[in-house]
Amino acid sequence: MTLATRMSRLGTESAFEILARAKALEAEGKDIINLGIGAPDFRTPDNVVEAGCRALKDGAHFYTPAKGLPDVRAAVAEDVKRHRGLDIDPDCVQIVPGGKPTMFFAMMMFGEAGTEILYPNPGFPIYQSVIEFSGAKAVPIELREEQGFNFDPEEVLSKINSRTRMLIVNTPANPTGGVVSKDALDVLARGLEDFPHVTILADEIYSRLVYGDAVHHSLLNYESLRDRMILLDGWSKTYSMTGWRLGWGLWPKSLIGHAERLQINSNSCASAAVQIAGAEALRGPQDAVDTMVRAFDERRVRIVDELNDIPGFSCVMPEGAFYAFPNITGTGMSSRALQDLLLNEAGVATVGGTAFGALGEGYLRFSYASSLENIVEALKRVRAVLAR
């Protein structure tokens, strides 16, 4: 068989490869603590589960409109008003099976040979993968540890040229836990006024997961960008619904029709019953979200303290999401070598920084979306293996 050459440009998400390796080791009888996968260890809230079950019993077994059920899109609009303070048109909301379709659709719309798309590095690996799959050149935006893994907005603007089609901004960020400051977003938004040909993809899937004095500021709040901004959000992280596969995108009126056609050509629509459960998550009690965020905050502080106590490690305090991204250059090992050592010798699954781009060398990603007990035991094992 002869594959299309574009398949050679398609990458993967290493967290799922690590998960598969961890499961294989568990099947061999080994005790593995997984701090690699980015999935909350909490159950989906009971009211959401009940809404999904009720929807199935009531007959929600069929196709929905490609953009999603009107009532669910209305629930998203209500949520945007509640958490971002803006009135949006529900007709510009698209319900999709997970967060990835929104970014995939956006890159398929704008990426092609001879164009460029700017993306954060280290960053979510699917950005670079799909940019290159589209035929576009992936241009990295450097996120530096000494800046709290923020970007320099002037440096970002300096990378824009006539070939630039899209800019991806992710805050709070995977894998670094960094939260982009309002000052940086102000400078970026003002500068983008000089580049009206650039579309912005704002990945805000972790928008509710911020800690301490950090505040999430949405690019949606900049009026000058709204007519060329795609907002990505969803249910997976906030409501511990990773396995339900449900996300949403907010598209400019000029683009929502194209997004709808891409959905029709790829997955038709999101599950009807799952959409109904999603509406309940947004409109129902938020106590479970608050409980989860408080737990993540406690784990965040503990994991950073534990990591900084390991010789050769140093870790800045993440402000959002549920990842710690320690610098491990003091161990003298590469990210991939240390990742493999910890999995095979300590029984601890992590993700090497290079899984998130070349600028991730010298780092590991630890997810603290696991129990405090798991975190303490995992880092005890890490310390013991490195001591040997």
N, C-alpha and C positions, 0 to 999 in steps of 0.2 A: 504494500500500500504506500502511496505517496501523499504525505500530509501537506497541507498548505504551509508555506514558509512562515506565516504569521504565528503558527503554533510554537515555533522556536523562540518567539519573543514573549510568550506568556509565562509568568512566574507562578508562585504559589504563596501560601501563608504558612510559614514554618511552625506556628503554634499548633496547627492541626497535624503536622508531621510528627512533632514531639508528642502530641497526645496519642497518636497511633503507636509510637515506640513505647511510651509509658504503659499503654494497655497491653502490649505484647509482653513486656517484662512482668506485669502483674499476672498475666496468664501463665507465666513460668513460675509463679509463686513468690515473686519479689515484692517487697513492700515499697510502694512508690507514693510520694507526696507530690501532687501536681500543682506547682506554682507557675505554670507556663500558660495555660489557657485563660483567656480573658472572659470568664463567665462567673457571675455571682453564684455563691453557694447557697443562697436563700431560695426557698420555694416561691413560685409565683403566688401572689396574694390570693387568698381563698375566694374572695368575691369575683376575681377575674376568672379563676378556674370554673366557678359555678356558672358564670355568664356564658363561658364557652360551651360547657356541657348542656346548659339550657338551650342555647342556640341550636346545637345539634339535635336535641330532642324535639325542638320546635320546627325542624325541617330546613335549617340553613345548610343545605347540601349541594348547592348549585353555583354556577358562575355568577359573578357580580359584574357591574360595569368595570371596564379596564382601569379607570382611575380610582375605583373603590366605591363602597356603599356611601351614598350621600350623607347619611347620618354620621358615619365614622369620619368623613372629611369635615363635617361640621364640628365634631368633637375635637379634632385637631386644631381647627381655627379657634375654638374656645380656649384650648390649652395655650396656643400662641399668645392670645390676648392676656391670659392669666400670668404667664411666665416671662413673656417678652414685651408685654404692654402695647401690642399692635393689633389693629383690626386687619385681617387678611381675608381674601376671597376664597371660600372653600372650593370653588371651581378650579383654583390653581394648586390644590393639594392632590397628590397622588399617593395612594396606599400601595405598598409594594411588599413582597415577601423577604423581609430583612432589610438591612441598611445598604448592602452592596449594589442592588439594582440601580439605586439613584446615582451612585458614582459611576457605575458602568454605563448607564444611559448617557450621562453627561459627557463622558469621555468619548463615547461613540459618536455623539453629536458634533464634537468640536475637534477631536484628534484625527489627524491624517498626515501623510508624508509631507514634509516641508513645514510643519507647524511645531510649536513648542508649548508645553504645559508645565507650569511651575508647581512643585510639590514639596512638602516638608521632608527633611532627611536629617536624623532618623525619623521615620514616619510609618504609618500603616502600610504594609508591603504591597497591598493591592493597588495603591496609587501608582507606583512605578510600573507594576506589572501591566495594568490595563492601559496606561499611557503608551507604553511601548507596543502593546498589542494593537492599539489603534493606528500605529504607524508614526505617531508624533514623537518628538524628542522630549525625554523627561529631564527637566532642568531642576536640580535640587536647590531648595531653600535651606541653608544651614541653621540648625538648632544647636546652640552651644550651651554646654553645662554652666559656664561662668556667667551666663545670662539667664539662668534658671530655665534653660531650654526654651527660651523665647526666641523670636527672630528679630533681626534688625530691619525695621520697615524701609529705611532708606536703601539698604542693600537689596531687599526684595524688589523695590521699584527700579533699581539700576539694572536688574536682569530682564526687564520687560523690553521687547522690541516689536517690530512690525509682524514678526512670525508668531508672537505669543497669542494663544487663543484663550487660555484659561489659567487661573491661579487657584490653587487649593489651600485653604486655611483650615486647620484642625485645632479647635480649642474647646474644652480641655483635651489634651493630646495623648494619643497612644503612639509610642510606648513610654514617653517621658514623664507623663503626669503634669506637664507644664500647662499653665493658663496664660493666654496672651493678655497683656495689660491693656486697659482702655487707652492709655497714652500711645501705645504702639498701634492700636487699631485706628486711632484718630489720624495719626500720620499716614498710615497706609491708605485709609479712605480718601483723605485729601489728595494724596498723590495719584490715586487711581482715577481721579477726575480728569487727569491729563491723558488717560489711556482708555477711551470709551469703547475700544474694540475688544477689551479683555473681559471675559465672563468670569465670575467668581463662584467657586463651589465651597460653601461653608459647611464643613463636617462638624456638627455640634451634637453628636450622639451621646456625649457624656455631659451635657449641659447642666444636668441636675446634680452631678457628682462633684461638688467643690467643697473645700474645707478651710477652716480657720478664717482668716481675713480675706481670702480670695473670693472674687466675684466673677461670675461668667458674664461677659459682654458679647452680645450677638451682633454680627455684621448686619443683620436685618434692620438694626436700629439706625443705619446710615441711609437716609433717603436717597442720596445720590447713587447708591449701588443697587437699589431694589429692583430696577427694571432689567438688571443683567446678573442677578444673584440667584443661585440655586441653594436652598437650605436642606441639609440632610439631618434627619433625626429619626427616632423610633422608640420602640418599647423594650428592646432586648436588655439593655443595661439598667435602665431606670426601674423597670418592673420585674427584673429577673425573668425575662421571657425569651431567652436566647433560642430555645428549641421550638418556640411557636412560629418563628420566622415572620416577623412583622415590623415594617418600618414605614416611614413616610418622607416624601420630598415636597418642598414648596417651590414651585417653578414660576418664572415670569409668564405673563399671559402669552407672550410671543413664543414661548417654548413648550408650554404644557401639552399642546397638541402633538408635538414631536415625541415627547416622553410617553404619551398615551399610545402612539403607534409602535414605539419600541416595546412597550409592555405587551401589546397585542401580539407582536411578532415573536416574543420570547416566552413569557409565562402566563399570558392571558390576564390573570388577576390574582390577588391574594385570596387565601381561603376565606369563605364567607363567615364561618363560625369564629375563626380567629380574629377577623376584623371586629366582630361584635364584642368579643372579649376585650379587644383593644380599646373600644369606646368606653367600656366599663372601667378599665384601668385609668383612663384619663378623667372620667367624671366621678368615679367613686372615691372612697376614703384614701387619703395619701399617707396614712400612718405607717404602712409597711415600708414605703419609700424612706420616710424619715428615720425609721428604725435601722434600715440597711445603711443609710448614709452615716449615722452615728457609729455603727459597728465598723464601717470602713475607715472612719476617721481614727478610731482607737487602734485599729490594725496598722494604719499608715504610720502612726507615731512609733509603734512598737517595732515594725519591720525596719524602719530607718535606723532606730537605735541599735537593733541587732546587727544590721549590715555594717554599720560604722564600727562595730566592735570586732569585725573580722579582719585580721591582718591582710593588707593588700587591697581592701575595699574602701571606697568612700562614696557616700550617697547624699545628694541634696534632697531636701524635703519636697515631695511632690505636692502640688496644690489641688489637683483634680484627677478624675478618672479613678482607677484602682491599680496603678502600677508604680513600682519603684524601679529606678534605672541606675543602679550603682556603677561607678567607674571601677573596673577591676584590673587596670593596668599595673597596679602594684603587685599583682600575683605573678607577673611575667608571662602569663598565658594569653593566648588569643581568645576571643569570645567563643568561637565554635569549640575550641579544645576544652575550655572550662565548662561549657554547656554539656558536652558529652561526658566529661569526667564526673560531674555532679549527678547526672542521670544514672550512669553505670555503676559508680562507686558509692554514691551517697543515697541513691534512690530518690533524688530530688529533681523534678522536671522544671527547667527554666527555659528561656529563649535567648540565644546569643544575639547580641546587638546588631550584628551584620544581617540578620533576618529583616531588619528594618531599614536597610540601606548601608552603603559603604561607610557613612559617617557614624554608624553605630559600633564600629570596631572599638574594643576596649570597654564595652558595657555588656551587662546582662539585664534582661527584663524579668522581674519577679512580680507576679500578680498577688495582691493581697485580698483578692476576692475569694479567700479561703479562710477557714477558721483560725482564730488566734492560736489554738493548740497546734494546728498544722504548721503555722508559720514558725512558732518557737521551736518545734521539733525539727523542721526542715533546716533551719539555720544552725541548730546544734549539730546536725549531720554535716552541713557544709564546713563548719568550723573544724570538725574532727578530721574530715578528709583532707583539708588544706594543711592541717597541722602535721599530717603524715608525710 
